[in-house]
Amino acid sequence: MGVLLEVKDLVTHFHTQEGTVYAVNGVSYTLNEGETLGVVGESGSGKSVHVLSMLGLIPRPPGRIENGEVIFNGRDLLKLSEKELRKVRGAEIGMIFQDPMTSLNPVLTIGRQLTEALKLHLGMNTTQARARATELLDIVGIPNAGRRLDDYPHQFSGGMRQRVMIAIGLSCNPRLLIADEPTTALDVTIQAQIVELVKQLKEHLGMAMIWITHDLGVVAGLADTVQVMYAGRIVERGPVESVFKDPRSAYTLGLIKSLPRPDMPRGTRLEQIPGAPPDMLNKPVGDPFAPRNPYATPRCCEETPPLRPVPDGHPDHYVAAWYDLREARALEARTAEEAA
């Protein structure tokens, strides 16, 4: 598989009246053709801002891309004009946003919103575009697809609106689909249906995908690679199985431990990560997670760790940490055993 997307040292800041918000601080990674990347982290970790920056969708001002390159299909997206970017968005890169009620225009029919991209990017006439729009609604599981084209967003349920957003995102057969927390506003049953739908469509169409979420369970069942972000940085990245079975960042470990598991005894309290994410108006010194990290070393408070291959692990598994989490946990277990 060839490299489809390469992000190099992306930095995005927001210059506000209160000060500069350091939203994205040197994000670098690659995405291969057909690969599904799950991006996880708490709110404010830079998950959404970094992809919106890539597509030129951050508000300017106050947002500004301070540094970086985003090479997609041989072109640096950050150097394209707005007109050139519009040709990429929708046609080559599809996007599914978090809340379909605010993403869909309430005063335009679903058919109008679906056919717009088809006419713009694929040059279809009205008849062709409506036929393709009907086909897309049918593919994403909306009954009576042809008759629903003339309905408005408020006439659809939340789950159905998100299916419409998926249809719009897929309408021009993009090489990359970006889904920004697409199931957050939906109930658990509908979430599972949407995830399974996207998984099937992705496999059928062979496109690459970036799925942004705070739900590690969704990533476990959907992604090939997981990327954990904190304070605008990547703190861990690797194959899903490797990261989930052998986390090397204390932050990743905290996220995993906070998940409920089927094998938990009744009444077991979930663990939580102590403290709160940093205020990004003040650029953190050293490892941003150090104040919340029980395994932090003095170096963590002074120097920002780079993303490096983990020792004795999967070759594609990377972590940004000055401590050895596996060794620290083993020592912790031995100490507890001796004390018992």
VOKOL-570704 format. One line per 5 residues: number of its first residue (from 1); their letters; for each residue x, y, z of N, C-alpha, C. Coordinates in steps of 0.05 Angstrom, whole numbers, plus 5000, padded with zeros to 4 digits. Last residue first. Layout:
<sites>
NUM) A) X:Y:Z:X:Y:Z:X:Y:Z | ... $
</sites>
This chain:
<sites>
340) AAEEA) 5039:4851:6006:5018:4833:6014:5029:4808:6029 | 5088:4872:5992:5073:4884:6014:5051:4867:6024 | 5100:4841:5947:5117:4839:5971:5103:4850:5996 | 5060:4860:5913:5061:4831:5920:5077:4827:5946 | 5074:4913:5907:5048:4906:5918:5047:4877:5928 $
335) TRAEL) 5124:4906:5881:5122:4920:5907:5096:4913:5921 | 5108:4882:5833:5125:4868:5852:5124:4880:5880 | 5077:4924:5810:5064:4898:5817:5081:4882:5837 | 5116:4963:5803:5093:4969:5820:5079:4943:5829 | 5148:4938:5766:5159:4944:5792:5137:4949:5812 $
330) ARAER) 5112:4936:5723:5123:4911:5734:5134:4915:5762 | 5106:4991:5714:5083:4975:5723:5092:4948:5735 | 5157:5004:5696:5146:5017:5720:5123:5001:5731 | 5161:4974:5649:5180:4969:5671:5169:4980:5697 | 5121:4997:5618:5121:4968:5623:5138:4962:5648 $
325) LDYWA) 5138:5051:5615:5113:5044:5630:5112:5014:5637 | 5192:5086:5623:5185:5059:5612:5161:5049:5627 | 5192:5156:5609:5191:5134:5627:5185:5108:5612 | 5186:5194:5571:5213:5191:5581:5215:5167:5600 | 5147:5188:5511:5149:5186:5540:5178:5183:5548 $
320) AVYHD) 5110:5175:5461:5124:5199:5470:5125:5199:5500 | 5114:5117:5420:5105:5130:5444:5122:5155:5449 | 5093:5070:5369:5109:5093:5378:5097:5105:5403 | 5097:5013:5331:5086:5023:5355:5104:5045:5366 | 5117:4984:5290:5101:5007:5282:5088:5020:5307 $
315) PHGDP) 5143:4940:5314:5159:4960:5300:5144:4986:5292 | 5123:4925:5380:5116:4924:5352:5132:4946:5338 | 5179:4924:5426:5151:4923:5419:5147:4921:5389 | 5228:4940:5452:5218:4912:5453:5189:4910:5447 | 5210:5008:5460:5230:4987:5463:5217:4959:5465 $
310) VPRLP) 5174:5043:5409:5174:5031:5436:5196:5010:5437 | 5200:5098:5371:5191:5070:5372:5193:5059:5401 | 5176:5164:5393:5197:5145:5386:5187:5116:5386 | 5164:5231:5395:5151:5205:5389:5172:5186:5378 | 5199:5265:5448:5191:5261:5420:5177:5234:5417 $
305) PTEEC) 5179:5301:5508:5189:5276:5495:5181:5274:5466 | 5201:5362:5533:5180:5349:5517:5190:5324:5503 | 5226:5371:5598:5232:5367:5570:5209:5352:5556 | 5208:5376:5651:5227:5395:5640:5229:5394:5610 | 5178:5335:5670:5169:5362:5677:5186:5384:5664 $
300) CRPTA) 5206:5290:5656:5180:5294:5643:5171:5323:5648 | 5250:5289:5689:5254:5298:5662:5228:5304:5648 | 5228:5266:5736:5236:5295:5736:5240:5305:5707 | 5174:5224:5712:5201:5228:5722:5207:5257:5722 | 5110:5194:5724:5127:5216:5713:5154:5217:5727 $
295) YPNRP) 5072:5159:5739:5098:5148:5731:5117:5169:5721 | 5025:5186:5748:5038:5175:5771:5066:5163:5765 | 5008:5245:5716:5020:5219:5711:5034:5208:5736 | 4991:5296:5715:4970:5276:5721:4981:5247:5720 | 5035:5327:5701:5022:5333:5726:5001:5312:5734 $
290) AFPDG) 5049:5303:5648:5065:5298:5672:5050:5304:5699 | 5027:5315:5600:5011:5297:5618:5025:5293:5645 | 5063:5347:5572:5038:5359:5582:5022:5342:5602 | 5130:5346:5586:5108:5328:5578:5082:5339:5589 | 5151:5415:5582:5157:5386:5585:5134:5369:5574 $
285) VPKNL) 5100:5461:5593:5129:5457:5593:5134:5427:5598 | 5044:5482:5554:5056:5465:5575:5086:5463:5571 | 5023:5547:5544:5037:5525:5531:5051:5508:5552 | 4963:5568:5563:4990:5568:5573:5004:5544:5562 | 4917:5556:5538:4926:5584:5536:4954:5588:5547 $
280) MDPPA) 4904:5505:5551:4922:5509:5528:4927:5538:5521 | 4907:5477:5611:4896:5501:5598:4914:5508:5575 | 4908:5404:5610:4920:5431:5614:4904:5453:5600 | 4855:5363:5640:4873:5371:5618:4884:5399:5622 | 4858:5347:5711:4844:5357:5687:4864:5363:5665 $
275) GPIQE) 4861:5293:5760:4866:5320:5749:4850:5326:5725 | 4866:5222:5744:4865:5245:5763:4870:5272:5748 | 4824:5182:5708:4850:5196:5706:4848:5220:5725 | 4792:5128:5742:4791:5153:5728:4819:5166:5728 | 4760:5063:5741:4783:5081:5748:4780:5107:5732 $
270) LRTGR) 4696:5044:5764:4714:5049:5742:4737:5068:5752 | 4682:4996:5815:4684:5024:5807:4704:5028:5784 | 4640:4940:5813:4667:4950:5810:4667:4979:5801 | 4589:4919:5813:4596:4939:5834:4624:4950:5832 | 4607:4855:5790:4586:4874:5795:4594:4893:5817 $
265) PMDPR) 4671:4849:5758:4652:4841:5778:4631:4863:5783 | 4681:4852:5686:4683:4865:5712:4663:4854:5732 | 4676:4832:5636:4685:4813:5657:4689:4826:5684 | 4662:4875:5603:4641:4855:5609:4650:4836:5632 | 4684:4939:5627:4690:4914:5613:4669:4893:5622 $
260) PLSKI) 4689:5010:5617:4676:4987:5630:4681:4962:5613 | 4750:5047:5617:4729:5034:5602:4716:5012:5618 | 4794:5066:5643:4768:5080:5649:4745:5067:5634 | 4837:5039:5623:4827:5031:5650:4800:5044:5657 | 4845:5068:5576:4837:5040:5574:4824:5031:5601 $
255) LGLTY) 4862:5118:5596:4838:5116:5580:4827:5088:5579 | 4910:5102:5623:4887:5113:5638:4861:5112:5622 | 4940:5085:5579:4933:5065:5600:4909:5076:5616 | 4947:5134:5554:4933:5112:5540:4923:5092:5561 | 4979:5158:5594:4953:5170:5587:4936:5149:5573 $
250) ASRPD) 5025:5129:5596:5007:5128:5620:4980:5140:5614 | 5041:5091:5540:5037:5117:5551:5018:5115:5575 | 5040:5039:5523:5065:5049:5534:5064:5077:5544 | 4997:4981:5524:5000:5011:5523:5026:5019:5535 | 4986:4928:5499:5011:4935:5511:5015:4966:5510 $
245) KFVSE) 4935:4922:5478:4946:4901:5495:4970:4909:5511 | 4928:4970:5449:4908:4962:5470:4919:4941:5489 | 4972:4970:5415:4968:4992:5434:4949:4984:5456 | 4965:4922:5386:4990:4927:5401:4986:4949:5422 | 4915:4929:5361:4920:4907:5379:4944:4912:5397 $
240) VPGRE) 4924:4976:5328:4904:4975:5350:4910:4953:5370 | 4991:4998:5316:4969:4980:5310:4950:4977:5334 | 5001:5067:5341:5009:5040:5333:4985:5023:5324 | 5020:5119:5385:5009:5111:5359:5019:5083:5352 | 5017:5171:5434:5022:5143:5427:5008:5136:5401 $
235) VIRGA) 5014:5225:5433:5029:5213:5455:5034:5183:5451 | 5014:5280:5392:5009:5251:5392:5026:5239:5414 | 4985:5341:5418:5007:5325:5410:4998:5296:5407 | 4945:5372:5442:4954:5379:5415:4978:5364:5404 | 4936:5346:5491:4947:5374:5490:4959:5380:5463 $
230) YMVQV) 4940:5284:5462:4937:5298:5487:4951:5325:5484 | 4918:5226:5425:4927:5254:5426:4922:5266:5454 | 4934:5165:5395:4925:5178:5420:4936:5206:5422 | 4914:5127:5343:4932:5150:5349:4920:5165:5373 | 4914:5062:5316:4902:5082:5335:4923:5103:5342 $
225) TDALG) 4897:5026:5257:4917:5040:5273:4903:5059:5292 | 4850:5003:5240:4875:4988:5238:4897:4999:5256 | 4785:5007:5272:4810:5018:5261:4832:4997:5258 | 4739:4980:5294:4738:4993:5268:4765:4999:5255 | 4740:4962:5346:4726:4946:5326:4728:4956:5298 $
220) AVVGL) 4770:5001:5373:4779:4973:5374:4766:4956:5353 | 4739:5047:5365:4765:5045:5352:4774:5016:5351 | 4697:5037:5400:4692:5039:5372:4717:5035:5356 | 4724:5037:5449:4710:5013:5441:4705:5013:5411 | 4741:5089:5456:4761:5069:5450:4748:5043:5440 $
215) DHTIW) 4714:5148:5440:4705:5121:5447:4725:5100:5438 | 4723:5196:5421:4733:5192:5448:4726:5164:5458 | 4745:5203:5352:4726:5195:5372:4739:5196:5400 | 4752:5201:5283:4758:5216:5307:4737:5211:5328 | 4779:5165:5234:4755:5165:5251:4763:5178:5278 $
210) IMAMG) 4797:5167:5169:4805:5177:5195:4780:5180:5212 | 4809:5120:5117:4790:5134:5134:4804:5143:5160 | 4811:5102:5046:4824:5106:5073:4805:5122:5090 | 4768:5056:5009:4780:5082:5015:4794:5082:5042 | 4740:5011:4990:4770:5010:4991:4783:5037:4997 $
205) LHEKL) 4687:5001:4986:4697:5022:4969:4728:5023:4969 | 4679:4959:5023:4668:4957:4996:4682:4977:4977 | 4701:4979:5070:4712:4955:5058:4704:4952:5029 | 4667:5023:5077:4696:5027:5074:4709:5003:5061 | 4617:4998:5084:4621:5016:5061:4651:5020:5056 $
200) QKVLE) 4626:4971:5133:4620:4956:5108:4625:4973:5083 | 4637:5014:5167:4656:4993:5164:4652:4978:5138 | 4589:5042:5165:4613:5055:5155:4635:5034:5149 | 4555:5004:5190:4550:5013:5163:4575:5025:5150 | 4577:5000:5241:4577:4976:5224:4572:4984:5194 $
195) VIQAQ) 4568:5052:5259:4595:5042:5257:4596:5018:5239 | 4511:5053:5258:4527:5072:5241:4555:5062:5237 | 4499:5014:5296:4489:5011:5268:4506:5028:5249 | 4520:5036:5342:4530:5010:5332:4523:5006:5303 | 4489:5082:5347:4518:5084:5344:4529:5059:5331 $
190) ITVDL) 4439:5060:5358:4443:5073:5332:4473:5077:5326 | 4450:5041:5410:4441:5023:5389:4446:5034:5361 | 4464:5089:5439:4483:5067:5435:4475:5048:5412 | 4443:5151:5405:4442:5131:5426:4458:5106:5419 | 4486:5206:5383:4467:5184:5378:4466:5165:5402 $
185) ATTPE) 4527:5242:5384:4500:5252:5391:4478:5231:5389 | 4572:5212:5367:4571:5223:5394:4542:5231:5402 | 4584:5193:5317:4563:5178:5332:4559:5190:5360 | 4625:5221:5293:4599:5220:5280:4577:5207:5295 | 4677:5249:5303:4658:5241:5324:4630:5238:5313 $
180) DAILL) 4687:5259:5240:4693:5274:5264:4671:5269:5286 | 4715:5224:5191:4691:5224:5207:4698:5236:5234 | 4738:5228:5126:4744:5237:5153:4717:5238:5168 | 4760:5187:5074:4737:5196:5089:4745:5203:5117 | 4794:5189:5013:4796:5191:5042:4770:5201:5054 $
175) RPNCS) 4777:5187:4962:4799:5168:4969:4803:5168:4999 | 4705:5188:4949:4731:5200:4958:4752:5179:4964 | 4656:5186:4915:4675:5165:4918:4703:5175:4926 | 4619:5227:4922:4638:5229:4900:4660:5208:4901 | 4590:5211:4969:4576:5216:4943:4595:5216:4919 $
170) LGIAI) 4605:5205:5021:4613:5184:5002:4605:5190:4973 | 4582:5248:5047:4611:5244:5049:4621:5224:5028 | 4528:5238:5037:4540:5262:5026:4571:5258:5025 | 4522:5191:5068:4517:5190:5039:4530:5214:5025 | 4532:5212:5118:4550:5191:5107:4547:5190:5077 $
165) MVRQR) 4488:5245:5123:4514:5257:5123:4535:5237:5112 | 4448:5206:5124:4448:5225:5102:4476:5238:5100 | 4460:5183:5173:4463:5166:5149:4463:5184:5124 | 4447:5225:5206:4475:5218:5204:4480:5200:5180 | 4391:5224:5199:4406:5247:5190:4436:5241:5187 $
160) MGGSF) 4380:5175:5223:4376:5177:5194:4391:5202:5183 | 4391:5187:5276:4407:5166:5263:4404:5168:5233 | 4353:5228:5286:4381:5233:5288:4398:5213:5274 | 4301:5225:5233:4311:5221:5261:4341:5227:5261 | 4275:5276:5190:4291:5252:5194:4299:5250:5224 $
155) QHPYD) 4254:5325:5184:4236:5303:5180:4249:5276:5183 | 4293:5362:5186:4278:5359:5211:4258:5335:5208 | 4314:5363:5133:4329:5349:5154:4312:5344:5179 | 4259:5349:5086:4278:5367:5099:4291:5353:5123 | 4247:5312:5025:4243:5318:5053:4265:5336:5064 $
150) DLRRG) 4259:5295:4975:4246:5321:4977:4238:5328:5006 | 4281:5244:4982:4298:5266:4971:4286:5293:4975 | 4246:5205:4996:4257:5221:5018:4274:5244:5008 | 4232:5177:4950:4212:5195:4961:4224:5214:4983 | 4279:5145:4944:4270:5164:4923:4251:5185:4933 $
145) ANPIG) 4280:5112:4991:4300:5133:4985:4291:5154:4965 | 4251:5078:5026:4237:5096:5007:4255:5119:4998 | 4299:5078:5081:4277:5066:5065:4264:5087:5047 | 4368:5081:5081:4344:5098:5085:4321:5087:5068 | 4419:5056:5076:4398:5044:5091:4374:5061:5098 $
140) VIDLL) 4459:5073:5043:4463:5078:5072:4439:5069:5089 | 4438:5059:4994:4462:5046:5003:4465:5049:5033 | 4396:5096:4989:4390:5068:4991:4413:5052:5002 | 4425:5142:4983:4407:5139:5006:4400:5110:5011 | 4450:5130:4933:4466:5134:4958:4449:5131:4983 $
135) ETARA) 4406:5128:4898:4423:5104:4902:4439:5106:4928 | 4390:5181:4901:4372:5160:4910:4387:5134:4916 | 4435:5205:4878:4427:5212:4906:4409:5190:4917 | 4432:5186:4826:4455:5178:4843:4449:5183:4872 | 4385:5212:4810:4387:5182:4809:4409:5172:4827 $
130) RAQTT) 4400:5265:4816:4379:5254:4833:4379:5223:4833 | 4441:5268:4777:4447:5272:4805:4426:5261:4823 | 4412:5259:4729:4433:5240:4737:4439:5243:4767 | 4378:5304:4731:4367:5277:4730:4388:5256:4739 | 4415:5347:4731:4396:5344:4752:4386:5315:4753 $
125) NMGLH) 4481:5323:4709:4457:5341:4707:4438:5333:4729 | 4548:5322:4737:4522:5309:4731:4501:5330:4726 | 4601:5336:4751:4589:5347:4727:4563:5334:4719 | 4626:5322:4797:4624:5301:4777:4610:5311:4751 | 4625:5369:4829:4650:5354:4825:4649:5334:4803 $
120) LKLAE) 4573:5393:4823:4597:5409:4824:4622:5393:4816 | 4536:5351:4824:4537:5369:4801:4563:5384:4800 | 4549:5328:4873:4550:5311:4849:4551:5328:4824 | 4540:5369:4909:4567:5360:4905:4570:5343:4879 | 4482:5373:4903:4500:5396:4899:4529:5387:4893 $
115) TLQRG) 4454:5328:4918:4460:5332:4889:4480:5354:4884 | 4447:5334:4973:4462:5311:4962:4471:5316:4933 | 4417:5379:4978:4443:5379:4991:4460:5355:4981 | 4371:5365:4951:4386:5389:4942:4415:5387:4953 | 4353:5322:4982:4360:5318:4954:4378:5341:4944 $
110) ITLVP) 4339:5347:5029:4361:5328:5030:4371:5324:5001 | 4325:5418:5019:4317:5389:5020:4342:5372:5020 | 4341:5471:5064:4344:5458:5038:4337:5429:5040 | 4339:5491:5115:4319:5502:5096:4323:5490:5067 | 4380:5469:5146:4352:5462:5152:4331:5472:5132 $
105) NLSTM) 4436:5436:5122:4422:5462:5121:4392:5457:5125 | 4474:5397:5168:4455:5398:5145:4440:5425:5146 | 4500:5408:5215:4516:5405:5191:4498:5406:5166 | 4464:5407:5256:4476:5433:5250:4493:5432:5224 | 4449:5354:5253:4428:5374:5253:4439:5402:5247 $
100) PDQFI) 4494:5322:5257:4482:5325:5230:4460:5347:5230 | 4552:5333:5289:4523:5337:5293:4509:5342:5267 | 4604:5320:5267:4593:5308:5292:4563:5310:5294 | 4610:5304:5195:4614:5320:5220:4598:5308:5243 | 4649:5274:5148:4624:5270:5164:4628:5285:5190 $
95) MGIEA) 4677:5285:5085:4676:5292:5113:4649:5287:5125 | 4724:5263:5034:4696:5267:5044:4697:5272:5074 | 4767:5283:4986:4766:5278:5015:4737:5284:5024 | 4754:5289:4933:4776:5271:4940:4776:5264:4970 | 4704:5319:4937:4711:5302:4914:4732:5281:4921 $
90) GRVKR) 4703:5341:4989:4679:5329:4977:4686:5310:4954 | 4758:5381:4974:4737:5375:4994:4712:5364:4980 | 4781:5395:4925:4790:5371:4939:4769:5362:4959 | 4756:5441:4909:4756:5419:4890:4765:5392:4904 | 4768:5474:4951:4740:5466:4948:4738:5443:4928 $
85) LEKES) 4823:5483:4942:4815:5466:4964:4786:5456:4962 | 4821:5519:4900:4832:5492:4895:4824:5473:4917 | 4798:5563:4927:4784:5551:4903:4794:5523:4898 | 4837:5574:4964:4810:5566:4973:4795:5552:4950 | 4900:5545:4943:4881:5567:4946:4854:5556:4955 $
80) LKLLD) 4948:5504:4978:4927:5508:4958:4910:5532:4963 | 4982:5494:5019:4991:5514:4999:4970:5519:4977 | 4961:5454:5048:4963:5480:5061:4972:5502:5042 | 4965:5409:5017:4939:5421:5019:4941:5449:5031 | 5011:5393:4972:5010:5404:4999:4984:5420:5001 $
75) RGNFI) 5003:5332:4935:5000:5361:4937:5000:5369:4966 | 5004:5275:4933:5025:5290:4920:5024:5320:4922 | 4960:5260:4964:4961:5253:4935:4981:5270:4920 | 4976:5308:5009:4954:5290:5001:4956:5285:4971 | 5013:5333:5058:5016:5323:5031:4995:5302:5026 $
70) VEGNE) 5017:5385:5094:4998:5364:5092:4998:5354:5063 | 5064:5416:5137:5057:5408:5110:5036:5386:5112 | 5078:5472:5183:5071:5445:5174:5066:5442:5145 | 5053:5527:5223:5075:5512:5211:5063:5485:5200 | 5008:5556:5237:5035:5568:5241:5057:5553:5227 $
65) IRGPP) 4947:5572:5218:4966:5549:5216:4994:5561:5216 | 4902:5603:5261:4923:5607:5242:4941:5582:5242 | 4838:5631:5283:4857:5609:5278:4878:5615:5258 | 4801:5671:5288:4826:5674:5304:4846:5652:5297 | 4809:5699:5220:4818:5693:5248:4795:5681:5264 $
60) RPILG) 4789:5635:5206:4812:5652:5205:4804:5681:5201 | 4766:5572:5229:4759:5601:5225:4785:5618:5226 | 4786:5515:5191:4786:5530:5217:4780:5559:5211 | 4789:5489:5143:4762:5494:5154:4763:5508:5181 | 4830:5466:5113:4825:5495:5111:4799:5503:5122 $
55) LMSLV) 4842:5414:5122:4822:5420:5101:4816:5449:5098 | 4877:5415:5164:4885:5403:5139:4867:5411:5116 | 4844:5437:5204:4866:5452:5194:4875:5442:5167 | 4811:5394:5214:4799:5418:5202:4821:5436:5191 | 4849:5360:5237:4838:5353:5211:4824:5377:5198 $
50) HVSKG) 4861:5389:5284:4883:5382:5265:4872:5374:5238 | 4813:5395:5311:4826:5418:5300:4847:5411:5280 | 4801:5343:5330:4785:5355:5308:4800:5378:5295 | 4844:5334:5368:4835:5314:5348:4821:5327:5324 | 4861:5366:5409:4870:5373:5382:4861:5353:5361 $
45) SGSEG) 4840:5359:5459:4866:5347:5454:4877:5353:5426 | 4790:5376:5472:4812:5396:5474:4839:5384:5468 | 4768:5317:5504:4761:5342:5491:4784:5362:5494 | 4817:5262:5500:4797:5279:5513:4790:5303:5497 | 4824:5215:5446:4835:5233:5466:4812:5249:5478 $
40) VVGLT) 4840:5185:5381:4826:5187:5407:4839:5206:5426 | 4831:5164:5317:4844:5185:5333:4828:5189:5358 | 4843:5110:5276:4826:5120:5297:4842:5140:5314 | 4849:5098:5208:4863:5110:5231:4842:5120:5251 | 4851:5050:5160:4832:5064:5178:4848:5072:5203 $
35) EGENL) 4877:5049:5093:4880:5046:5122:4859:5061:5138 | 4875:5058:5038:4858:5037:5049:4860:5033:5079 | 4940:5082:5036:4916:5076:5020:4901:5054:5034 | 4964:5106:5100:4966:5091:5076:4939:5089:5061 | 4986:5164:5131:4963:5146:5128:4965:5133:5101 $
30) TYSVG) 5033:5189:5179:5026:5182:5152:5001:5163:5153 | 5047:5248:5220:5041:5220:5216:5035:5215:5187 | 5054:5298:5269:5065:5286:5245:5057:5257:5243 | 5042:5359:5301:5031:5333:5295:5043:5323:5268 | 5054:5408:5333:5073:5391:5320:5064:5363:5315 $
25) NVAYV) 5004:5422:5365:5032:5429:5371:5052:5408:5359 | 4944:5455:5367:4958:5433:5355:4988:5440:5355 | 4931:5499:5403:4912:5477:5398:4926:5452:5387 | 4943:5543:5444:4961:5526:5430:4947:5499:5424 | 4916:5605:5441:4909:5578:5448:4926:5560:5431 $
20) TGEQT) 4937:5667:5467:4941:5647:5445:4934:5619:5456 | 4886:5709:5498:4913:5700:5493:4914:5679:5470 | 4837:5732:5500:4847:5721:5525:4877:5713:5522 | 4827:5743:5447:4830:5766:5466:4842:5757:5492 | 4866:5695:5409:4842:5706:5420:4848:5730:5438 $
15) HFHTV) 4890:5657:5361:4898:5681:5374:4872:5696:5383 | 4904:5590:5360:4882:5609:5358:4889:5634:5374 | 4949:5550:5319:4943:5566:5343:4918:5583:5338 | 4977:5491:5297:4955:5509:5294:4950:5523:5320 | 5024:5454:5261:5021:5471:5285:4998:5491:5279 $
10) LDKVE) 5051:5394:5239:5029:5412:5237:5025:5427:5263 | 5094:5359:5220:5098:5381:5240:5076:5402:5238 | 5063:5333:5166:5090:5339:5176:5089:5363:5194 | 5026:5280:5142:5024:5305:5157:5051:5309:5170 | 5007:5249:5084:5030:5253:5102:5028:5280:5115 $
5) LLVGM) 4968:5201:5053:4968:5226:5067:4993:5227:5085 | 4981:5154:5025:4961:5172:5014:4963:5200:5026 | 5031:5110:5008:5023:5131:5027:5004:5150:5013 | 5010:5044:4983:5025:5069:4983:5015:5089:5003 | 5017:4976:5000:5000:5000:5000:5018:5025:5000 $
</sites>
